[in-house]
Structures are given as structure tokens and as C-alpha cells.
Amino acid sequence: MSRNIGYARVSTDDQELYLQIDSLKKAGCNEGFIFTDKISGAKSSRPGLDGCLKELKPGDTLIVWRLDRLGRSMSHLVNLIESLLENDIGFKSIQDGAIDTTTASGELMFNIFSALAQFERRLIQERTKAGLGAARARGKLGGRPKKSASDPKVRMAQEMNKNKSLSVKEICKSLEISRATYYRYISLSQPNGDQ
């Protein structure tokens, strides 16, 4: 049996959810299946949304008041809705009437949004490549500056390695470095390691 599952969000505790919840009820969501968050959309962890997504089953439809209540960004929104579609879950946005993946025209509109999000990602990649190319042409190199064997953090990693009382994992955690960085620091103590 298919169900309408609602999700509502406001950005702060000062704001109220009444408008969204009333709209979701009118759209066919049972009050027991309306999940809410009072948290910024930029936050990656939203307990209400997490609970909502766990509740959704194939054949259900996720309904939101407006698109910006669901996604942190266009790409996050598109990925989320694509994931719903892959699991045979519909999606409707009440205020953005053309977005209703349970209809052919709504699915077309979503595919247009999806293409625009892909276009946006490609533009960002192209601008990044062009910027790095221009910097290299001016003689600038990207990335972090190389550490020397005399750097305090490098020396600390080398001392901790010699001590043998901590595991590599513990050393990396205490110095807040990755395993690859740890091995790079250790290699600086080898002959020809300091460049």
C-alpha cells in the first residue's frame, strides 16, 4: 500500500512549521508520517530527514512544501531525488507544482533540474582546471608546501615512530594526520628524504 510521507523544515527554533505541516496534511500526508527538523538546511545531519528517508518504502511518495526545505544544494537535492526514484519512491513539491515525479511531465522537469545540476558541476570543474592552468603558467604551483625534516610535526612523528609505544593509527590520531602523511613524514628521515 502506497503512502504519502511528508517532510517539513525550518532553519531556526524561532520559526514555526504550521504552514508546512498544514499543507502536507492537505496533500494527503497522515500526521504520523510527517517528519520535521528545526535546523539549517546546510547541516549535513538532520534527524527528521534521516527518519523520513528510513521510513520510505517502494511505492511511497515523499512530499515537501518546497524544494529548498529538502536539499542543501542543487546537487544534493538531485542526488537525493535520484536515489528515491531508483528505489521506486515518488517525489512531490507542493509549492513547485511542476516537480512531481509521479507524473510524466513532473519527471521531465526533474530531469531538466538534474541536467542543470550536472552542468553546474561541470562548469565548476572547468573553472577550477582553468584557474590551476593559469596559476601554473604564472609559475605558481598548487598544493600544500612541502614539509622539511626539521618541521616540528615531522620530527614528532619520527620520534613517536622510534619510540614504538604507539600504533601508526594512534600516532596519526594524536598528530591529526592521515596515514599517508605519516609515512611521508617518516620517509623524510631516510637518506635523500629531505628535499
C-alpha positions, 0 to 999 in steps of 0.5 A, spaced: 500 500 500 502 506 497 503 512 502 504 519 502 510 521 507 511 528 508 517 532 510 517 539 513 523 544 515 525 550 518 532 553 519 531 556 526 527 554 533 524 561 532 520 559 526 514 555 526 512 549 521 504 550 521 504 552 514 508 546 512 505 541 516 498 544 514 499 543 507 502 536 507 496 534 511 492 537 505 496 533 500 494 527 503 500 526 508 497 522 515 500 526 521 504 520 523 508 520 517 510 527 517 517 528 519 520 535 521 527 538 523 528 545 526 535 546 523 539 549 517 538 546 511 546 546 510 547 541 516 549 535 513 545 531 519 538 532 520 534 527 524 527 528 521 530 527 514 534 521 516 527 518 519 523 520 513 528 517 508 528 510 513 521 510 513 520 510 505 518 504 502 517 502 494 511 505 492 511 511 497 511 518 495 515 523 499 512 530 499 515 537 501 512 544 501 518 546 497 524 544 494 529 548 498 526 545 505 529 538 502 536 539 499 542 543 501 544 544 494 542 543 487 546 537 487 544 534 493 537 535 492 538 531 485 542 526 488 537 525 493 531 525 488 535 520 484 536 515 489 528 515 491 526 514 484 531 508 483 528 505 489 521 506 486 519 512 491 515 518 488 517 525 489 512 531 490 513 539 491 507 542 493 509 549 492 513 547 485 507 544 482 511 542 476 516 537 480 512 531 481 515 525 479 509 521 479 507 524 473 510 524 466 511 531 465 513 532 473 519 527 471 521 531 465 522 537 469 526 533 474 530 531 469 531 538 466 533 540 474 538 534 474 541 536 467 542 543 470 545 540 476 550 536 472 552 542 468 553 546 474 558 541 476 561 541 470 562 548 469 565 548 476 570 543 474 572 547 468 573 553 472 577 550 477 582 546 471 582 553 468 584 557 474 590 551 476 592 552 468 593 559 469 596 559 476 601 554 473 603 558 467 604 564 472 609 559 475 605 558 481 604 551 483 598 548 487 598 544 493 600 544 500 608 546 501 612 541 502 614 539 509 622 539 511 625 534 516 626 539 521 618 541 521 616 540 528 610 535 526 615 531 522 620 530 527 614 528 532 612 523 528 619 520 527 620 520 534 613 517 536 615 512 530 622 510 534 619 510 540 614 504 538 609 505 544 604 507 539 600 504 533 601 508 526 593 509 527 594 512 534 600 516 532 596 519 526 590 520 531 594 524 536 598 528 530 591 529 526 594 526 520 592 521 515 596 515 514 599 517 508 602 523 511 605 519 516 609 515 512 611 521 508 613 524 514 617 518 516 620 517 509 623 524 510 628 521 515 631 516 510 637 518 506 635 523 500 628 524 504 629 531 505 628 535 499 
